Amino acid sequence: MKTLLIRIVKLTFFLFCISFFSCSKDSDPGITIEVNQSTLIFQPGAETKSFEITASEEWNITSAELSHSYGGNFAETNWFRISPVYGVGNATITITTKEDSKNNNIELHIEYGNQAKTITLIQN
């Protein structure tokens, strides 16, 4: 009886270890995102363009140059404004360049889960 109890405990521990260590958060196949453009090209001066995000989860747009607003879902640099910069699910992202801007470029990173996609903005 004691041997049977020891075997059950060992088996339970073994099954626990297998189930615990087989789980991984490195990539979640349930999180998907698609971006309909990888580069947007703007003319000098004020211009508005947009791109689409199709996402199944929460996403966030980042770049070292972006200054995020407090209390709003937009960000800006010295040459453009982007909105929205975070959300859940699908969205249309709008970028408006400023009137006196020219000769600029930046990479925006759309982060979701532990992955990211990059969009390049170029202004002639």
N, C-alpha and C positions, 0 to 999 in steps of 0.2 A: 504494500500500500504506500509506504514511504517512497519507494522508487518511482511509482506511478505519479505521485505528487511532484517529485523533483523533475520528472520528464515534462509534466504539464507546465510547470513554472519556466523551465528552459525554453519550451516551445513558444510560450506566450512572450517571453523576452525576445526571442529570435524574431517572431512576427512583428513585434513592436519596433525593433531596430530596422527591419526591412521597410516597414511603412513610413517610419520617421525619416530615414536617410534617402529614400527614393523620391521624396517631394523636393522640388526645386522652384525657386522664384526667379531664376535667371531669365526665362522668357515664358511669357504667357501666350499660348496660341489663341486665346480668346480675345486678345487685344490686337486690333487691326487699325491701320490708318492708311489713307491714300491721299495724295496731294496731286491736283490736276496739272500743276506746272512746276518746273524746277528753277526757272529763271524768268524774271520780269525785267523788261528794259523800258526805261522812262526817258523822255526827251527833257531838255533843260526847262526849268520853270515848273509851274504847278501842273500836275497831272494826277488822275486817279485811276488805279487799276485794282483788280481783285483776283483772288484764287480761291479754290474750294478745298476744304478739308472734309473728308469722309472718314469718320472715326467711330469706333465702338466703345471707347472709353474716354477718360479725361485727357486733355492735351494742354500744352503750354508753349508759347512762342518766346524764345529767349535770344539774346545777343548781348555781348559786352557793352555795346554802344547804346542800347535801349534804356531810356529813362521811363520807368513805369509810373503811371498816375496813381495817386492815392484815392481810393474810392471809386475809380472808374476802370473799365475794361479796355484800356488803350495804353499805348506807349508811344514815345517819339524820340527822334534824334534831332540834330541840327538841320536835317534836310527832309525828313518825312515823318508822318504820323501813321500808325497802324492800329486797326481795331477789328475785332476783339483780339486780345492776346492770350486768352485762356478760355476753356469751355469743356463741355462734355458732349460728345456726339458730333454731328455734322455742323459745318459753319461756312459762311462766306467771309473771307478775310479781305478787308479793304485797306489799301495803302494810298495815301495822298502825299505827293511831294510838295515842298514849299515853293513859293513864287520865285525866290531869288537863288534857288539851288541848281547846281550843275556839277558834272564830273565827280560822281560819288559811286560807291559800291559797298555792299555789306552782305554778309551771310546770316540768314535767320535760321534758327534751329527749332523745329517743332518736336518737342519732347513728349513722349507718351510711354507709360510703363517704364521700362529701362532701355528704351530705344529712342532714336531721333532720326528725323529727315531734315534735309537742308534745302533752303530756297535762297537763291542769289538774286539780289536787287542791284541793277546797274542803271546809273543815270549818266547819259552822255553830256 
